[in-house]
């Protein structure tokens, strides 16, 4: 009887270890194939991407250059119009919405992507609108509580003026007594949220670098906000020590920001981008993000 119990205990441990290995392998596949789900290393589109192109009536000749050109068009492609922000995208109802989301899942734009290591030299917090800034920081805190460690925090942000909606939400959440104390730019906002949010003790003393990329002037003389790439370039100007980077994003932006980081960071840096699953994201935002991802992959692959 005693031997039988020992056999059952060993079998339970074996099965448990097998399931854990299967889960870990599944997560690894998601991370490793993040951008390979749209194109391979030669720039050839995957079957899933071709299905989405067909679903949206995008005409192309099969090359990455042709696909990028077609999807970048604001009138007939996937890209939002110049000067329009993600939160300005107005979505339209479609009868085949399930077909879209089935493909978005296969392109790794929906589900959470988790870290594969326990220790990183840097955690990079990507800039965003107020609600996503808060959720990304909460996600980094959650990872820290789960045992993920990083030696430095880099806040990748810029001088984008906050929208009226962001300022209203800030005043609501923090009950500012003095309106002059309300952050005015994305960089000020990210620093403020980071400083005020409750963090684990082992995260509270990590060195923090704030990157504040300046606004840009367009060909028409108008001001434009700095992009994700601009913030990475500004960080590189500080000549950081080469190391491993855990990029904190959220879906559906994980693959796009992973491609940006891998394009702009020196090859000596290792990059892993993670983020929580998407919530209530419109089809238009998925397509816009994917168009930018394709453009960035074309640059990364130098095609």
Helices and strands as residue ranges (DSSP letters): H 2-32, H 47-55, H 64-72, G 86-88, H 97-106, E 119-126, H 130-145, E 149-158, H 164-174, G 179-181, H 186-196, H 201-204, E 207-213, E 216-217, E 223-224, H 228-236, E 244-250, H 254-264, E 270-276, H 283-300
